[in-house]
Amino acid sequence: MMNSLNTRANTTNKQQNKSKHSFGLPLSAYVIIATLLAVLTLVNFDIYQKEQHLLKGKVIRLALAPVDPRSLMQGDYMVLNYAIAAQVSAFVPEGTTDGTMQVKLDENQVASLISVDEIPLTTYSNIVAEAQALTTMSIQYRIRNHQVKFASNGYFFEEGQGERYEQAEYGQFRVNEQGSLLLESLLDKSFNVL
């Protein structure tokens, strides 16, 4: 009699456990599914933030500096170098990894350097004087391998389109309130989107 009661109790417990896991999956499967959902949520939130950055960010254009023609085109990839980066690197103290530069925009939204880390550049004193009457914009920069980097130092495009992008003179960015840049497009010398 006692054995039959224990057997019934065990059977009832097994049925209750099965009803808790209605799909019959082990706990590790639920952990994997929850992790996957969390990762997908984070990725989609990052995409949403970048879309908002492109939609609401202010337009700023940086002049492209010439690069070695042998490394200009690497398949469907173009190396980008910015003229303003050389100006910034001349004023960045050794050991700096990140910072902020201040720029003013001309009538074509092309940026001119005013200061680096809020220290006015004496060689650009006329720009600094003009900028006091104008609205300035702050832009974040990074130093990696002793080079000034902005949002993107490369541009990917469809295979076979390299000739089209050789005409690029400017990178058009969107800058948010924190000074973070996001590359929107490349432009030719007449500011036409390539």
Residue pairs with C-beta under 8 A, 6 or more apart in sequence:
18 24
50 182
53 174
53 176
53 180
53 182
54 174
54 182
54 184
56 174
56 176
57 173
57 174
57 175
57 176
57 182
58 137
58 174
58 175
59 109
59 172
59 173
59 174
59 184
60 103
60 105
60 109
60 111
60 137
60 139
60 172
60 173
60 174
60 175
60 181
61 105
61 108
61 109
61 110
61 111
61 170
61 171
61 172
61 173
61 187
61 191
62 82
62 83
62 84
62 110
62 111
62 150
62 170
62 171
62 173
63 82
63 83
63 84
63 110
63 169
63 170
64 80
64 81
64 82
64 83
64 168
64 169
64 170
64 171
64 186
65 81
65 82
65 83
65 85
65 86
66 81
67 79
67 80
67 81
71 79
72 78
72 79
72 166
73 162
73 166
75 159
76 156
76 157
76 158
76 159
76 161
76 162
77 154
77 155
77 156
77 157
78 154
78 155
78 156
78 157
78 162
78 165
78 168
78 186
79 153
79 154
80 152
80 153
80 154
80 155
80 171
81 153
82 148
82 150
82 171
84 101
84 103
84 111
84 112
84 113
85 141
85 147
85 148
85 149
85 150
86 148
87 113
87 121
88 101
88 113
88 116
88 141
88 148
89 143
89 147
89 148
91 116
91 119
91 121
92 99
92 116
92 117
92 143
92 148
96 117
96 143
97 142
97 143
98 140
98 141
98 142
98 143
99 116
99 117
99 140
99 141
99 143
100 117
100 118
100 138
100 139
100 140
100 141
100 179
101 113
101 114
101 115
101 116
101 117
101 138
101 139
101 141
102 113
102 114
102 115
102 116
102 118
102 131
102 136
102 137
102 138
102 139
103 111
103 112
103 113
103 114
103 136
103 137
103 138
103 139
104 111
104 112
104 114
104 127
104 130
104 131
104 134
104 135
104 136
104 137
105 111
105 112
105 137
106 112
108 191
109 172
110 170
111 137
111 139
112 124
112 127
113 121
113 124
113 127
114 120
114 121
114 124
114 127
114 128
114 131
114 136
115 121
115 128
120 128
121 127
121 128
137 175
137 179
138 179
139 150
139 175
139 179
139 181
140 150
140 178
140 179
140 180
140 181
141 148
141 149
141 150
142 148
142 149
142 150
143 149
150 173
150 181
151 173
151 180
151 181
151 182
151 183
152 171
152 181
152 183
155 165
155 168
155 171
155 183
155 186
157 164
157 165
164 194
165 186
165 194
167 188
167 189
167 194
168 186
168 187
168 188
168 194
169 187
169 188
169 189
170 186
170 187
170 188
170 191
171 183
171 185
171 186
171 187
172 183
172 184
172 185
172 186
172 187
172 193
173 181
173 182
173 183
173 184
174 181
174 182
174 184
175 181
175 182
176 182
185 193
185 194
186 193
186 194
187 193
187 194
188 194
